[in-house]
Every structure is written in C-alpha cells, then in structure tokens.
Amino acid sequence: MYAALRRFGLEAREADDVAQEVFIRAWRGLPRFQERARFSTWLYRIAFNEAQRRLRQAGPPLAAADPSRPEAEDPTATISEDLGPEAQALDREFEQTLERALAKLPEDWRVAVVLRDIEGLSTKEAATVVGVRQAAFKSRLHRGRMQLRALVEPYLGLEG
C-alpha cells in the first residue's frame, strides 16, 4: 500500500500516514463492504481517494520524488541478493530511472500504469478504483505506457 501511495505521487511521510489512514478507514467501514469487488480493490479505492484528497490539499503538484534522497527509498523494493554487485547497482539504477519516469507522467496516466502494471490489478478492478469506465481506463493506460516507454528508452539505448 505504501509503495502504491508513493507512486500515486505522495511524499514518503505522507504515504506512511495515508497507508495507516487507509487501514483505519477500511476497518471502520467493514460493515459497509458489500463484496461487489475484491477486498484489495476496495482498499485501493480508499487509498486512491485519500491520496487524491491529500494531493489536492497540497496545492500544485509535488516535485517528483528524488530516488537519491534517503526518504525516497522504498522499503518494499527488492533487489535480488543473488545478483552480483554490478548487476544490483544496474537494477537499482533502472528502478530509479523508472520511478523518475513515472513521476513525469500526467497523474491519470501514472495512476493507470501503477494500478495495472505495478500493483497487478485487472483492468476492471483498476477502472473501479479510479472510478471510470473500462474503455476510458484502457485509454489512460495505453497513453501512460507509451509515454513511459518514451521516457525510459533513452536509458536503455533504444531511441529510434
């Protein structure tokens, strides 16, 4: 949940607070959970709504997280211990490049990519979380993927 909130655009401390708030709200709202969607989809919906509320309160969009700052470290990130030091460094460098690229995407596109490709929700579940029809969600996802690809290609040496 924390990682998803960070990718939605919240700073580390804010994401930590919101993650706790999500679980408190879910616990309090359990009697109202109608099982029309999976429980995880319901949690993501709560998280998405709270993240949106906090981002609106913050005013202008927050600066993209700088993965080189210690507070930007993602405790859920996993780099395989089986890899050698050089491969681990390249893996971490690519993660940071991907995070910076995600932060540059327009919010609607970033949320679509995060929910579908990173968090692994189905298109139907992700569209439910965001509150749009599946066709609109698919459009956002496609555009987000294309722009993300364009932003990451130079790092991979695949331009042109």
Protein Blocks (a to p, Z undefined) as FASTA:
>chain_A
ZZmmmmnopafklmmmmmmmmmmmmmmmmmmpgolacfklmmmmmmmmmmmmmmmmnopa
dddddfkbmklpcfkbccdfkbcfklmmmmmmmmmmmmmmmmmpcfklmmmmmmmmmnop
afklmmmmnopafklmmmmmmmmmmmmmmmmmmmnopgZZ
